[in-house]
Amino acid sequence: MSILFTPGKIGQMELKNRIIFPSMCNFYCDEKGFVTDRLRAFVEARAAGGAALIIMPGSPHGAPGPGRPALSDPVYYDGWRSLRDICHRYGCKLAVQIHPAKAQAGRDPSLLLPDHMEQEYIDLVVDSYARCAAAAREIGLDGAEIHGAHAHEVAQFMSPYYNHRQDAYGGSPEKRCKLAIDVVKAIKAKAGADFPLIFRLSSSERFPGGRTLEETVRIVPLLEQAGVDALHVSTGMPLSEEYISAPMDVPDGFNLPQIARIKETVSIPVIAVDRINTPQLARQVLEQGLADFIAIGRGQLADPDFARKAETGEPLCLCLGCNQGCRKSVTKKAIYCVQNPRTGRENTLRFTPGPHLKGKKILIVGAGVAGLETAVDLALRGASPMVWERRNNPGGLMELAQLPPAKAPMSRMVEYRLAMARKLGITIQTGMEATAEKIRQYQPDLLIIATGSTPALPPIPGLEGAGILTGDQALQNPSLATGRVAVLGGGLVGTEVAETLAARGALVTVVEMGQTIGAGLNKNRMVFVRRRLEEGHVTLLTQTRVVSVALPELTVEDQNGLRTLTGFDAVVVAAGRKPDNQLAAAVRQELPELPVYLVGDANQPGMAMDAVTGGALLAASL
């Protein structure tokens, strides 16, 4: 048996395996913080998928909202009991992460900083945490977790960046830990010494002036002595948010050396987290004794059956680290997942067999991720779709998407869907150029066109001839763009082309009409993209419009009027995409009775999540 599936204990809580689903604010509650059917379905998917413990955030005080369920009043208890029953039905344990609402109780956030907290308010905070843990025990939850990471109340006190007090709560690392210790002791007193208690903290805050690993190593023994039953070791703070939910730009398991150092310092179990997203890495962490349990968050957004599939060897849908769907903290929208269109839709998007699909002849043209997702989802519903792909390999634009620096994980999108296609017996015919006549001869009952998109060329004089490339061509063959290169467009494709060429030694200038570079890119990823652009000495010109091109010159217009940029060897056009949907028009003209559907970029160019979600929603609608 793999070490991943051996039982373990956190205090008195016995867990069936070593895989934990950590707390995430998902925005699936209603506006008053009540548990909804949507949240219940989300939790059930992960419990049924084999997780040993699910940790759900719960607000102990503060204005409730949709981000996480409240546990501040008995009126909320029934919702928590329903989550408890769901988890226990599958042999999964449920714990609450005591996670205060933002600007607790609606007070001025500046008053919440440690320096401004009066003793009376500190006492209220300690009591609130203890009451919340006691309520958790009363309603039958299996444990509690203190959120002592990422600059929430307790974490701020432990951080020298926020805490400048010179009383009993500030100064040395040990004094800054006093609030945390008081909260732990209060919970043990009120909820019971035997009630399992986890403490989540950052190994280091990864920001100048924040808490260092050396300071963390000094305080964790104090937390153990106070009664903590396990440490859940994350990293970072809001000012280093790019590490809290680290994107694909950061190596897998990047926090493990710091976690291992903390484990050496305590005798209680340690839970490792942060970009541990494959069963192989999770097993390696346990086998090497770096931690005792593995918290897999985004990996179980991508595939709620992560634990079960890791044990059985079934195709596993792995997290990309793209942060497109799961890091919506700015917009306060519900979290989703590029890889899993059912995340957040578990109660509405189901792939139960549809008898009406059996025997239907369904043809899908295009084996990019939109076409593959549609095919897999239709097969799960009982259909037997045929996929035609004009190129020799399936994958579509994902072949290009995985080429820029740090984007190799994008290959997982195609790998998983091809594995599922093999499992479900879906035929993918490559090297097949679809025409209206070939489709007539095949005689499908319905046609789905997923032919993707092509680069759009803006109406700029001079965009033809030698030295003019599309973004696709530059990524496929970067040797065509050497020397001094102008990239027209600073969106997703433009920035990726720029960093790819710069890494190969080109002198790149990005010309963008808008005010910002990388619009639409997740902000955590953008931190690293900008860093690579700076390291590659890429020149960024915003609010600049290209008027004409005549290599080696570009005529541009900015706030100061027209000017000429010269010395360029090549121009790469990365100014958006347009649907490749001529086939749809031809089929509708020649086969008017055939139902035709467009999906993915062939319908509307967008991000990877748009393609996958569109395919899933189309399959479910048929």
TINUDREN-31005 format. One record per residue (C-alpha): residue in one letter; x, y, z. Coordinates in nm, 3 decimals, always signed. Example, Ala and Ser with C-alpha at 12.3 -4.5 7.8 and 13.67 -1.06 7.14 Angstrom:
<pts>
residu / x / y / z
A / +1.230 / -0.450 / +0.780
S / +1.367 / -0.106 / +0.714
</pts>
This chain:
<pts>
residu / x / y / z
M / +0.000 / +0.000 / +0.000
S / +0.122 / +0.350 / -0.083
I / +0.211 / +0.559 / +0.220
L / -0.047 / +0.810 / +0.096
F / -0.322 / +0.569 / +0.193
T / -0.206 / +0.468 / +0.538
P / -0.417 / +0.601 / +0.826
G / -0.293 / +0.879 / +1.048
K / -0.394 / +1.082 / +1.353
I / -0.416 / +1.448 / +1.442
G / -0.471 / +1.454 / +1.814
Q / -0.772 / +1.228 / +1.872
M / -0.890 / +1.258 / +1.509
E / -0.824 / +0.944 / +1.307
L / -0.787 / +0.995 / +0.933
K / -0.822 / +0.717 / +0.677
N / -0.539 / +0.847 / +0.457
R / -0.291 / +1.135 / +0.433
I / -0.479 / +1.358 / +0.186
I / -0.648 / +1.673 / +0.317
F / -0.859 / +1.930 / +0.137
P / -0.753 / +2.266 / +0.287
S / -0.970 / +2.564 / +0.362
M / -1.063 / +2.785 / +0.066
C / -1.299 / +3.081 / +0.054
N / -1.518 / +2.973 / -0.235
F / -1.807 / +3.224 / -0.235
Y / -2.069 / +2.950 / -0.256
C / -2.267 / +3.068 / +0.049
D / -2.556 / +3.309 / +0.026
E / -2.516 / +3.677 / +0.109
K / -2.580 / +3.610 / +0.479
G / -2.322 / +3.336 / +0.513
F / -2.563 / +3.040 / +0.512
V / -2.466 / +2.703 / +0.363
T / -2.630 / +2.647 / +0.022
D / -2.700 / +2.343 / -0.193
R / -2.414 / +2.458 / -0.413
L / -2.170 / +2.438 / -0.122
R / -2.308 / +2.102 / -0.011
A / -2.255 / +1.958 / -0.359
F / -1.901 / +2.097 / -0.371
V / -1.813 / +1.938 / -0.037
E / -1.977 / +1.607 / -0.128
A / -1.771 / +1.576 / -0.446
R / -1.445 / +1.601 / -0.250
A / -1.565 / +1.374 / +0.032
A / -1.682 / +1.112 / -0.217
G / -1.350 / +1.151 / -0.398
G / -1.158 / +1.008 / -0.105
A / -1.020 / +1.301 / +0.094
A / -0.959 / +1.205 / +0.457
L / -1.030 / +1.551 / +0.599
I / -1.202 / +1.858 / +0.460
I / -1.127 / +2.189 / +0.628
M / -1.394 / +2.451 / +0.567
P / -1.349 / +2.818 / +0.652
G / -1.598 / +2.953 / +0.904
S / -1.643 / +3.310 / +1.023
P / -1.643 / +3.331 / +1.406
H / -1.729 / +3.702 / +1.403
G / -1.763 / +3.988 / +1.161
A / -2.017 / +4.068 / +0.892
P / -2.110 / +3.736 / +0.726
G / -2.104 / +3.700 / +0.351
P / -2.085 / +3.454 / +0.061
G / -1.709 / +3.390 / +0.091
R / -1.744 / +3.129 / +0.364
P / -2.013 / +2.996 / +0.595
A / -2.055 / +3.174 / +0.926
L / -2.029 / +2.994 / +1.260
S / -2.095 / +3.294 / +1.479
D / -2.453 / +3.213 / +1.583
P / -2.668 / +2.902 / +1.638
V / -2.877 / +3.005 / +1.338
Y / -2.592 / +2.873 / +1.120
Y / -2.551 / +2.538 / +1.293
D / -2.788 / +2.333 / +1.079
G / -2.595 / +2.420 / +0.765
W / -2.274 / +2.299 / +0.925
R / -2.446 / +1.983 / +1.045
S / -2.548 / +1.907 / +0.685
L / -2.184 / +1.938 / +0.575
R / -2.080 / +1.716 / +0.866
D / -2.328 / +1.447 / +0.765
I / -2.211 / +1.457 / +0.403
C / -1.848 / +1.410 / +0.501
H / -1.915 / +1.137 / +0.754
R / -2.119 / +0.944 / +0.498
Y / -1.797 / +0.892 / +0.304
G / -1.567 / +0.831 / +0.600
C / -1.428 / +1.182 / +0.568
K / -1.372 / +1.414 / +0.864
L / -1.479 / +1.780 / +0.872
A / -1.300 / +2.062 / +1.054
V / -1.365 / +2.433 / +1.060
Q / -1.090 / +2.683 / +0.992
I / -1.166 / +2.976 / +1.219
H / -1.134 / +3.252 / +0.963
P / -1.268 / +3.599 / +1.052
A / -1.466 / +3.798 / +0.802
K / -1.280 / +4.081 / +0.633
A / -1.270 / +4.403 / +0.839
Q / -1.404 / +4.203 / +1.131
A / -1.748 / +4.314 / +1.246
G / -1.738 / +4.595 / +0.991
R / -1.487 / +4.804 / +1.184
D / -1.235 / +5.034 / +1.020
P / -0.958 / +4.798 / +0.898
S / -0.690 / +5.034 / +1.034
L / -0.823 / +4.972 / +1.385
L / -0.761 / +4.600 / +1.343
L / -0.384 / +4.629 / +1.306
P / -0.203 / +4.496 / +1.613
D / -0.062 / +4.837 / +1.705
H / -0.413 / +4.980 / +1.743
M / -0.585 / +4.695 / +1.925
E / -0.693 / +4.770 / +2.279
Q / -0.683 / +4.490 / +2.534
E / -1.062 / +4.479 / +2.541
Y / -1.077 / +4.401 / +2.170
I / -0.797 / +4.144 / +2.200
D / -0.995 / +3.968 / +2.470
L / -1.302 / +3.968 / +2.244
V / -1.101 / +3.810 / +1.962
V / -0.966 / +3.535 / +2.188
D / -1.314 / +3.463 / +2.322
S / -1.463 / +3.460 / +1.971
Y / -1.217 / +3.197 / +1.849
A / -1.283 / +2.984 / +2.157
R / -1.661 / +3.011 / +2.122
C / -1.639 / +2.916 / +1.755
A / -1.433 / +2.604 / +1.833
A / -1.673 / +2.510 / +2.113
A / -1.964 / +2.548 / +1.872
A / -1.781 / +2.324 / +1.624
R / -1.751 / +2.054 / +1.885
E / -2.113 / +2.099 / +1.994
I / -2.246 / +2.040 / +1.642
G / -2.027 / +1.737 / +1.583
L / -1.741 / +1.866 / +1.372
D / -1.420 / +1.669 / +1.405
G / -1.177 / +1.950 / +1.477
A / -1.084 / +2.313 / +1.427
E / -0.803 / +2.506 / +1.264
I / -0.676 / +2.850 / +1.360
H / -0.597 / +3.064 / +1.057
G / -0.262 / +3.201 / +1.165
A / -0.131 / +3.267 / +0.813
H / -0.166 / +3.529 / +0.541
A / -0.204 / +3.838 / +0.762
H / -0.532 / +3.764 / +0.933
E / -0.567 / +3.871 / +1.298
V / -0.348 / +3.608 / +1.457
A / -0.094 / +3.617 / +1.174
Q / -0.060 / +3.995 / +1.197
F / +0.037 / +3.971 / +1.560
M / +0.306 / +3.715 / +1.475
S / +0.447 / +3.933 / +1.196
P / +0.709 / +4.204 / +1.259
Y / +0.578 / +4.378 / +0.947
Y / +0.242 / +4.450 / +1.115
N / +0.318 / +4.425 / +1.486
H / +0.528 / +4.705 / +1.635
R / +0.394 / +4.680 / +1.990
Q / +0.633 / +4.697 / +2.281
D / +0.407 / +4.539 / +2.544
A / +0.342 / +4.173 / +2.620
Y / +0.217 / +4.120 / +2.261
G / +0.515 / +4.261 / +2.071
G / +0.888 / +4.284 / +2.038
S / +1.049 / +3.940 / +2.020
P / +0.907 / +3.655 / +1.808
E / +0.800 / +3.485 / +2.130
K / +0.603 / +3.791 / +2.247
R / +0.444 / +3.839 / +1.907
C / +0.319 / +3.482 / +1.947
K / +0.127 / +3.563 / +2.268
L / -0.211 / +3.620 / +2.098
A / -0.177 / +3.290 / +1.914
I / -0.094 / +3.105 / +2.235
D / -0.381 / +3.274 / +2.419
V / -0.622 / +3.166 / +2.143
V / -0.495 / +2.808 / +2.154
K / -0.530 / +2.786 / +2.531
A / -0.877 / +2.942 / +2.523
I / -0.993 / +2.692 / +2.262
K / -0.858 / +2.400 / +2.461
A / -1.028 / +2.532 / +2.773
K / -1.365 / +2.593 / +2.609
A / -1.386 / +2.317 / +2.345
G / -1.194 / +2.054 / +2.544
A / -0.831 / +1.955 / +2.565
D / -0.903 / +1.651 / +2.349
F / -1.071 / +1.849 / +2.066
P / -0.827 / +1.829 / +1.771
L / -0.675 / +2.167 / +1.692
I / -0.464 / +2.252 / +1.386
F / -0.268 / +2.575 / +1.352
R / -0.207 / +2.711 / +1.005
L / +0.086 / +2.946 / +0.966
S / +0.329 / +3.066 / +0.703
S / +0.673 / +2.911 / +0.705
S / +0.798 / +3.259 / +0.619
E / +0.621 / +3.565 / +0.486
R / +0.850 / +3.610 / +0.184
F / +0.847 / +3.990 / +0.205
P / +1.099 / +4.239 / +0.343
G / +1.014 / +4.306 / +0.707
G / +0.791 / +4.000 / +0.734
R / +0.845 / +3.697 / +0.955
T / +1.138 / +3.481 / +0.854
L / +1.180 / +3.105 / +0.871
E / +1.425 / +3.146 / +1.157
E / +1.161 / +3.331 / +1.361
T / +0.897 / +3.070 / +1.275
V / +1.127 / +2.795 / +1.398
R / +1.148 / +2.979 / +1.731
I / +0.771 / +3.006 / +1.779
V / +0.636 / +2.668 / +1.664
P / +0.757 / +2.485 / +1.979
L / +0.556 / +2.737 / +2.181
L / +0.243 / +2.654 / +1.981
E / +0.301 / +2.283 / +2.043
Q / +0.346 / +2.343 / +2.416
A / +0.022 / +2.546 / +2.424
G / -0.175 / +2.247 / +2.294
V / -0.175 / +2.259 / +1.911
D / -0.220 / +1.908 / +1.769
A / -0.081 / +1.973 / +1.419
L / +0.084 / +2.248 / +1.216
H / -0.043 / +2.330 / +0.868
V / +0.249 / +2.506 / +0.702
S / +0.168 / +2.746 / +0.421
T / +0.372 / +3.048 / +0.311
G / +0.353 / +3.416 / +0.228
M / +0.138 / +3.714 / +0.315
P / -0.086 / +3.945 / +0.105
L / +0.217 / +4.150 / -0.001
S / +0.369 / +3.829 / -0.140
E / +0.039 / +3.686 / -0.259
E / +0.206 / +3.531 / -0.562
Y / +0.336 / +3.263 / -0.322
I / +0.015 / +3.204 / -0.124
S / -0.150 / +3.045 / -0.426
A / +0.164 / +3.001 / -0.631
P / +0.113 / +2.973 / -1.008
M / +0.287 / +2.746 / -1.257
D / +0.578 / +2.992 / -1.262
V / +0.687 / +2.857 / -0.922
P / +0.836 / +2.505 / -0.897
D / +0.620 / +2.228 / -0.756
G / +0.676 / +2.179 / -0.383
F / +0.871 / +2.504 / -0.352
N / +0.778 / +2.538 / +0.017
L / +0.901 / +2.191 / +0.114
P / +1.251 / +2.288 / +0.238
Q / +1.098 / +2.533 / +0.486
I / +0.827 / +2.284 / +0.588
A / +1.095 / +2.020 / +0.654
R / +1.285 / +2.263 / +0.875
I / +0.972 / +2.327 / +1.083
K / +0.899 / +1.954 / +1.112
E / +1.245 / +1.901 / +1.262
T / +1.150 / +2.147 / +1.537
V / +0.827 / +1.987 / +1.665
S / +0.697 / +1.642 / +1.750
I / +0.334 / +1.699 / +1.642
P / +0.218 / +1.615 / +1.287
V / +0.292 / +1.863 / +1.009
I / +0.067 / +1.919 / +0.709
A / +0.249 / +2.027 / +0.393
V / +0.083 / +2.254 / +0.137
D / +0.173 / +2.469 / -0.169
R / +0.198 / +2.326 / -0.520
I / +0.195 / +1.962 / -0.419
N / -0.028 / +1.861 / -0.705
T / +0.064 / +1.508 / -0.813
P / +0.036 / +1.178 / -0.624
Q / +0.402 / +1.113 / -0.699
L / +0.520 / +1.430 / -0.526
A / +0.279 / +1.380 / -0.236
R / +0.409 / +1.028 / -0.181
Q / +0.770 / +1.147 / -0.202
V / +0.708 / +1.410 / +0.067
L / +0.574 / +1.147 / +0.305
E / +0.838 / +0.887 / +0.225
Q / +1.118 / +1.136 / +0.289
G / +0.962 / +1.238 / +0.620
L / +0.923 / +1.602 / +0.518
A / +0.564 / +1.607 / +0.647
D / +0.297 / +1.375 / +0.785
F / -0.004 / +1.484 / +0.578
I / -0.050 / +1.655 / +0.242
A / -0.300 / +1.935 / +0.184
I / -0.405 / +1.939 / -0.180
G / -0.635 / +2.230 / -0.259
R / -0.626 / +2.330 / -0.622
G / -0.546 / +1.969 / -0.714
Q / -0.885 / +1.869 / -0.573
L / -1.055 / +2.158 / -0.752
A / -0.916 / +2.016 / -1.076
D / -1.020 / +1.664 / -0.981
P / -1.236 / +1.600 / -0.673
D / -1.152 / +1.230 / -0.712
F / -0.782 / +1.299 / -0.664
A / -0.743 / +1.063 / -0.369
R / -0.947 / +0.781 / -0.517
K / -0.776 / +0.801 / -0.857
A / -0.432 / +0.827 / -0.700
E / -0.504 / +0.492 / -0.539
T / -0.665 / +0.321 / -0.840
G / -0.445 / +0.464 / -1.114
E / -0.733 / +0.607 / -1.317
P / -0.666 / +0.913 / -1.537
L / -0.617 / +1.208 / -1.305
C / -0.698 / +1.564 / -1.403
L / -0.403 / +1.761 / -1.265
C / -0.394 / +2.125 / -1.158
L / -0.210 / +2.354 / -1.399
G / -0.129 / +2.634 / -1.156
C / -0.284 / +2.881 / -1.400
N / -0.497 / +3.055 / -1.132
Q / -0.751 / +3.155 / -1.399
G / -1.055 / +3.028 / -1.217
C / -0.962 / +2.978 / -0.853
R / -0.811 / +3.317 / -0.766
K / -1.098 / +3.560 / -0.807
S / -1.027 / +3.748 / -0.486
V / -1.049 / +4.089 / -0.650
T / -1.387 / +4.037 / -0.811
K / -1.529 / +3.838 / -0.516
K / -1.679 / +3.587 / -0.756
A / -1.717 / +3.218 / -0.692
I / -1.412 / +3.005 / -0.764
Y / -1.400 / +2.784 / -1.070
C / -1.134 / +2.569 / -1.238
V / -0.991 / +2.565 / -1.590
Q / -0.943 / +2.190 / -1.577
N / -1.276 / +2.103 / -1.416
P / -1.590 / +2.276 / -1.544
R / -1.792 / +2.112 / -1.267
T / -1.612 / +2.297 / -0.988
G / -1.875 / +2.529 / -0.847
R / -2.139 / +2.364 / -1.066
E / -2.156 / +2.023 / -0.897
N / -2.527 / +2.063 / -0.825
T / -2.622 / +2.177 / -1.176
L / -2.373 / +2.032 / -1.426
R / -2.401 / +1.656 / -1.425
F / -2.291 / +1.398 / -1.678
T / -2.550 / +1.134 / -1.609
P / -2.625 / +0.903 / -1.902
G / -2.882 / +1.042 / -2.145
P / -3.072 / +0.758 / -2.320
H / -3.160 / +0.991 / -2.607
L / -2.790 / +1.018 / -2.698
K / -2.735 / +0.644 / -2.742
G / -2.702 / +0.552 / -3.108
K / -2.677 / +0.915 / -3.218
K / -2.407 / +0.980 / -3.473
I / -2.222 / +1.283 / -3.336
L / -1.928 / +1.431 / -3.526
I / -1.688 / +1.676 / -3.363
V / -1.449 / +1.862 / -3.592
G / -1.141 / +1.980 / -3.404
A / -0.938 / +1.807 / -3.131
G / -0.831 / +2.107 / -2.928
V / -0.936 / +2.123 / -2.564
A / -1.288 / +2.245 / -2.650
G / -1.349 / +1.958 / -2.890
L / -1.190 / +1.700 / -2.661
E / -1.385 / +1.821 / -2.357
T / -1.710 / +1.806 / -2.552
A / -1.629 / +1.455 / -2.674
V / -1.540 / +1.324 / -2.329
D / -1.847 / +1.476 / -2.166
L / -2.077 / +1.337 / -2.436
A / -1.922 / +0.993 / -2.393
L / -1.981 / +1.014 / -2.018
R / -2.346 / +1.078 / -2.101
G / -2.369 / +0.767 / -2.319
A / -2.290 / +0.900 / -2.664
S / -2.024 / +0.767 / -2.902
P / -1.879 / +1.077 / -3.067
M / -1.630 / +1.074 / -3.354
V / -1.359 / +1.341 / -3.360
W / -1.190 / +1.463 / -3.677
E / -0.866 / +1.661 / -3.652
R / -0.700 / +1.811 / -3.959
R / -0.352 / +1.807 / -3.808
N / -0.146 / +1.500 / -3.730
N / -0.174 / +1.547 / -3.354
P / -0.462 / +1.648 / -3.127
G / -0.423 / +1.941 / -2.892
G / -0.493 / +2.253 / -3.095
L / -0.353 / +2.573 / -2.948
M / -0.232 / +2.391 / -2.636
E / +0.073 / +2.291 / -2.842
L / +0.163 / +2.661 / -2.849
A / +0.033 / +2.746 / -2.501
Q / +0.288 / +2.517 / -2.334
L / +0.591 / +2.666 / -2.515
P / +0.651 / +2.999 / -2.331
P / +0.861 / +3.000 / -2.013
A / +0.703 / +2.821 / -1.714
K / +0.399 / +2.704 / -1.913
A / +0.482 / +2.337 / -1.961
P / +0.196 / +2.235 / -1.724
M / -0.053 / +2.346 / -1.992
S / +0.017 / +2.012 / -2.160
R / -0.186 / +1.852 / -1.881
M / -0.506 / +1.983 / -2.038
V / -0.460 / +1.767 / -2.346
E / -0.298 / +1.471 / -2.170
Y / -0.593 / +1.419 / -1.937
R / -0.856 / +1.448 / -2.209
L / -0.671 / +1.211 / -2.437
A / -0.640 / +0.962 / -2.151
M / -1.014 / +0.986 / -2.093
A / -1.082 / +0.951 / -2.465
R / -0.884 / +0.626 / -2.465
K / -1.066 / +0.503 / -2.157
L / -1.407 / +0.584 / -2.305
G / -1.327 / +0.443 / -2.650
I / -1.357 / +0.772 / -2.838
T / -1.215 / +0.761 / -3.190
I / -0.996 / +1.056 / -3.286
Q / -0.912 / +1.055 / -3.657
T / -0.611 / +1.280 / -3.722
G / -0.497 / +1.414 / -4.059
M / -0.864 / +1.455 / -4.152
E / -0.951 / +1.783 / -4.326
A / -1.325 / +1.826 / -4.283
T / -1.533 / +1.955 / -4.572
A / -1.905 / +1.987 / -4.622
E / -1.891 / +1.700 / -4.872
K / -1.705 / +1.467 / -4.632
I / -1.952 / +1.553 / -4.359
R / -2.241 / +1.477 / -4.598
Q / -2.088 / +1.137 / -4.669
Y / -2.043 / +1.064 / -4.297
Q / -2.410 / +1.149 / -4.233
P / -2.393 / +1.263 / -3.869
D / -2.705 / +1.336 / -3.669
L / -2.543 / +1.651 / -3.535
L / -2.220 / +1.837 / -3.594
I / -2.003 / +2.018 / -3.340
I / -1.740 / +2.250 / -3.482
A / -1.437 / +2.314 / -3.260
T / -1.192 / +2.437 / -3.521
G / -1.039 / +2.703 / -3.299
S / -0.913 / +3.042 / -3.409
T / -0.647 / +3.212 / -3.616
P / -0.440 / +3.522 / -3.542
A / -0.613 / +3.848 / -3.623
L / -0.421 / +4.100 / -3.831
P / -0.512 / +4.463 / -3.761
P / -0.551 / +4.703 / -4.057
I / -0.201 / +4.848 / -4.027
P / -0.016 / +4.925 / -4.354
G / +0.295 / +4.716 / -4.399
L / +0.193 / +4.397 / -4.218
E / +0.306 / +4.166 / -4.495
G / +0.622 / +4.031 / -4.643
A / +0.955 / +3.923 / -4.498
G / +1.012 / +3.980 / -4.128
I / +0.639 / +3.995 / -4.040
L / +0.521 / +3.706 / -3.820
T / +0.212 / +3.615 / -3.623
G / +0.237 / +3.531 / -3.253
D / +0.170 / +3.166 / -3.341
Q / +0.460 / +3.157 / -3.586
A / +0.697 / +3.321 / -3.338
L / +0.614 / +3.067 / -3.067
Q / +0.637 / +2.773 / -3.306
N / +0.969 / +2.884 / -3.449
P / +1.133 / +3.160 / -3.243
S / +1.445 / +3.141 / -3.458
L / +1.250 / +3.340 / -3.718
A / +1.245 / +3.642 / -3.485
T / +1.597 / +3.736 / -3.385
G / +1.786 / +4.059 / -3.334
R / +1.561 / +4.354 / -3.255
V / +1.196 / +4.252 / -3.254
A / +0.879 / +4.459 / -3.217
V / +0.581 / +4.277 / -3.070
L / +0.252 / +4.446 / -3.158
G / +0.015 / +4.378 / -2.869
G / +0.085 / +4.340 / -2.499
G / -0.192 / +4.099 / -2.401
L / -0.150 / +3.733 / -2.310
V / +0.003 / +3.624 / -2.641
G / +0.215 / +3.938 / -2.675
T / +0.375 / +3.903 / -2.333
E / +0.437 / +3.531 / -2.386
V / +0.599 / +3.595 / -2.725
A / +0.809 / +3.874 / -2.572
E / +0.944 / +3.665 / -2.285
T / +1.003 / +3.366 / -2.515
L / +1.207 / +3.569 / -2.762
A / +1.389 / +3.763 / -2.489
A / +1.495 / +3.436 / -2.326
R / +1.661 / +3.346 / -2.657
G / +1.854 / +3.672 / -2.672
A / +1.630 / +3.893 / -2.885
L / +1.598 / +4.264 / -2.801
V / +1.221 / +4.298 / -2.770
T / +0.997 / +4.602 / -2.768
V / +0.626 / +4.549 / -2.689
V / +0.388 / +4.809 / -2.830
E / +0.047 / +4.810 / -2.660
M / -0.246 / +5.045 / -2.729
G / -0.395 / +5.004 / -2.381
Q / -0.274 / +5.132 / -2.049
T / -0.148 / +4.801 / -1.911
I / +0.061 / +4.504 / -2.017
G / -0.081 / +4.155 / -1.971
A / -0.446 / +4.255 / -1.940
G / -0.650 / +3.946 / -1.858
L / -0.354 / +3.760 / -1.710
N / -0.401 / +3.646 / -1.351
K / -0.221 / +3.892 / -1.122
N / -0.019 / +3.622 / -0.947
R / +0.115 / +3.498 / -1.279
M / +0.174 / +3.854 / -1.394
V / +0.422 / +3.909 / -1.110
F / +0.649 / +3.646 / -1.257
V / +0.585 / +3.739 / -1.620
R / +0.683 / +4.099 / -1.547
R / +0.990 / +3.975 / -1.364
R / +1.098 / +3.774 / -1.669
L / +1.028 / +4.068 / -1.900
E / +1.250 / +4.286 / -1.683
E / +1.525 / +4.024 / -1.671
G / +1.505 / +4.000 / -2.050
H / +1.534 / +4.379 / -2.080
V / +1.206 / +4.398 / -2.272
T / +1.095 / +4.753 / -2.351
L / +0.725 / +4.810 / -2.278
L / +0.543 / +5.091 / -2.459
T / +0.184 / +5.140 / -2.345
Q / -0.080 / +5.378 / -2.480
T / +0.105 / +5.357 / -2.809
R / -0.060 / +5.282 / -3.144
V / +0.128 / +5.146 / -3.445
V / +0.035 / +5.356 / -3.750
S / +0.242 / +5.178 / -4.013
V / +0.526 / +4.927 / -4.058
A / +0.813 / +4.949 / -4.305
L / +1.100 / +4.748 / -4.168
P / +1.331 / +4.844 / -4.013
E / +1.094 / +5.125 / -3.908
L / +0.765 / +5.152 / -3.720
T / +0.560 / +5.470 / -3.716
V / +0.374 / +5.497 / -3.387
E / +0.147 / +5.746 / -3.217
D / +0.145 / +5.810 / -2.845
Q / +0.041 / +6.094 / -2.618
N / +0.314 / +6.311 / -2.769
G / +0.208 / +6.254 / -3.129
L / +0.368 / +6.065 / -3.419
R / +0.722 / +5.932 / -3.402
T / +0.939 / +5.674 / -3.572
L / +1.102 / +5.373 / -3.408
T / +1.380 / +5.218 / -3.613
G / +1.632 / +4.936 / -3.620
F / +1.392 / +4.642 / -3.609
D / +1.469 / +4.311 / -3.777
A / +1.125 / +4.156 / -3.731
V / +0.770 / +4.238 / -3.627
V / +0.544 / +3.992 / -3.444
V / +0.172 / +4.065 / -3.457
A / -0.006 / +3.955 / -3.139
A / -0.324 / +4.158 / -3.169
G / -0.593 / +3.907 / -3.082
R / -0.761 / +3.618 / -3.257
K / -1.060 / +3.557 / -3.482
P / -1.283 / +3.247 / -3.503
D / -1.197 / +2.984 / -3.761
N / -1.555 / +2.901 / -3.851
Q / -1.574 / +2.897 / -4.230
L / -1.668 / +2.529 / -4.216
A / -1.981 / +2.614 / -4.020
A / -2.096 / +2.858 / -4.287
A / -2.032 / +2.604 / -4.565
V / -2.216 / +2.323 / -4.384
R / -2.514 / +2.540 / -4.301
Q / -2.543 / +2.634 / -4.666
E / -2.501 / +2.284 / -4.810
L / -2.663 / +2.080 / -4.528
P / -2.933 / +2.310 / -4.387
E / -3.110 / +2.026 / -4.203
L / -2.803 / +1.925 / -4.002
P / -2.790 / +2.071 / -3.649
V / -2.457 / +2.259 / -3.616
Y / -2.301 / +2.384 / -3.293
L / -1.990 / +2.597 / -3.248
V / -1.773 / +2.562 / -2.938
G / -1.450 / +2.711 / -2.807
D / -1.259 / +2.967 / -3.011
A / -1.456 / +2.871 / -3.321
N / -1.752 / +3.029 / -3.145
Q / -1.573 / +3.310 / -2.958
P / -1.197 / +3.338 / -2.893
G / -1.122 / +3.336 / -2.522
M / -0.912 / +3.183 / -2.247
A / -0.857 / +2.812 / -2.189
M / -1.129 / +2.811 / -1.924
D / -1.381 / +2.947 / -2.176
A / -1.303 / +2.662 / -2.414
V / -1.336 / +2.386 / -2.155
T / -1.644 / +2.530 / -1.986
G / -1.810 / +2.593 / -2.321
G / -1.754 / +2.231 / -2.424
A / -1.895 / +2.097 / -2.099
L / -2.201 / +2.319 / -2.106
L / -2.271 / +2.230 / -2.469
A / -2.242 / +1.857 / -2.398
A / -2.478 / +1.890 / -2.103
S / -2.733 / +2.079 / -2.312
L / -2.767 / +1.822 / -2.590
</pts>
